[in-house]
Amino acid sequence: MKKVLFFATLVACSLMIFSCKGNTPSDPNAAAIAKVKADAQGAWVGDIKSLMTDDKETVTVTFTEKKITVVGTKTNENVNITDWKCVDGVEVWVTLDDELKSALYVAVSGDQMVLRGNSSYTLNVFPETLTRKK
């Protein structure tokens, strides 16, 4: 009888642990990063505006999980993404492996993307607004 009672208790505890484990909330930062990663992947088109003149260049920006490529008539850049980060489950940004170790804020809403950086590298290379290339 003790063995049956022990076995029944063991099964009941295992079921309780298993059912509770599935109900834990996911990390909101990880969820936000996963969404932006998925939404950002692919080709986007936008204009880089010169910091010194009124000139602008239309470029294609291609995102993957680990790399960003920018191609235009004058601009040809490849930069690796070293890390994806998020605060409060809302704002997502990437750390780049350029010599300034720039941070680039990334927001995607449907077929529109907004990029904002913290260095002269990001200002010179990335458009502020982009549209998904079709």
C-alpha positions in Angstrom: 0.0 0.0 0.0 2.9 2.4 0.8 4.3 1.8 -2.7 1.0 2.6 -4.4 0.5 5.7 -2.3 4.1 6.8 -3.0 3.7 6.2 -6.8 0.4 8.1 -6.9 1.9 11.1 -5.0 4.9 11.1 -7.4 2.6 11.1 -10.5 0.4 13.9 -9.0 3.4 16.1 -8.2 4.9 15.5 -11.7 1.6 16.5 -13.3 1.4 19.6 -11.2 4.9 20.7 -12.0 4.4 20.0 -15.7 1.2 22.0 -15.9 2.5 25.0 -13.9 5.7 25.2 -16.0 3.6 25.9 -19.2 1.9 28.8 -17.6 4.9 30.9 -16.8 4.9 34.2 -18.7 7.5 34.6 -21.4 10.2 37.3 -21.3 8.6 40.4 -22.9 12.1 41.6 -24.1 12.7 38.3 -25.8 9.3 38.4 -27.4 9.8 41.9 -28.7 13.2 41.1 -30.1 11.8 38.0 -31.9 9.0 40.0 -33.4 11.3 42.8 -34.7 13.8 40.2 -36.0 11.2 38.4 -38.0 9.5 41.6 -39.2 12.8 43.3 -40.2 14.2 40.5 -42.4 14.2 41.2 -46.1 14.9 44.1 -48.4 13.8 47.7 -47.7 14.2 50.9 -49.7 14.9 54.4 -48.3 16.8 57.6 -48.9 20.0 58.6 -47.2 20.2 62.4 -46.8 23.6 64.0 -46.8 24.6 65.7 -43.6 26.4 68.5 -45.4 24.3 69.2 -48.6 20.7 68.6 -49.8 21.8 65.5 -51.8 20.1 62.2 -51.2 20.7 58.7 -52.3 18.1 55.9 -52.6 19.5 52.7 -51.1 18.3 49.1 -50.6 18.8 47.9 -47.0 18.7 44.2 -46.5 18.3 42.8 -43.0 19.1 39.3 -41.8 19.3 38.1 -38.2 23.1 38.7 -38.2 23.9 41.2 -40.9 22.7 44.5 -42.5 23.7 45.3 -46.1 23.2 48.8 -47.6 23.5 49.2 -51.4 23.1 52.3 -53.5 24.9 54.1 -56.3 27.5 55.6 -53.9 27.0 53.5 -50.8 28.0 49.9 -50.4 28.1 48.8 -46.7 28.0 45.5 -44.9 27.8 45.5 -41.1 27.4 42.6 -38.7 24.8 42.6 -35.9 26.6 41.6 -32.7 23.6 41.7 -30.4 19.9 42.4 -30.3 18.7 44.2 -27.2 15.4 45.5 -25.8 14.2 47.5 -22.8 10.7 47.1 -21.2 9.5 44.9 -24.0 9.1 47.9 -26.3 12.2 49.5 -27.9 14.5 47.1 -29.8 17.9 48.0 -31.1 21.0 46.2 -32.4 24.6 46.6 -31.6 26.8 46.8 -34.8 30.4 45.7 -35.3 31.5 49.0 -37.0 34.5 50.7 -35.5 32.2 52.9 -33.3 30.2 49.9 -32.0 27.1 51.8 -33.0 23.6 51.1 -31.6 20.8 51.2 -34.2 17.1 51.4 -33.0 14.8 49.3 -35.2 11.0 49.6 -35.4 8.8 47.9 -37.9 5.1 48.6 -38.5 3.7 46.7 -41.5 5.7 47.8 -44.6 7.3 50.7 -42.8 10.6 50.7 -40.9 12.2 53.4 -38.7 15.9 53.4 -38.0 17.7 55.7 -35.6 21.4 55.5 -34.6 23.7 56.9 -32.0 26.8 57.6 -34.2 27.9 59.4 -37.3 28.3 56.0 -39.0 24.6 55.3 -38.6 23.6 58.8 -39.7 25.7 58.5 -42.9 24.8 54.9 -43.8 21.2 54.2 -42.8 18.0 56.0 -44.0 15.7 57.1 -41.2 12.6 55.7 -42.8 12.3 52.8 -45.2 9.6 50.9 -47.1 9.5 47.2 -47.6 10.8 46.3 -51.1 8.2 44.4 -53.1 
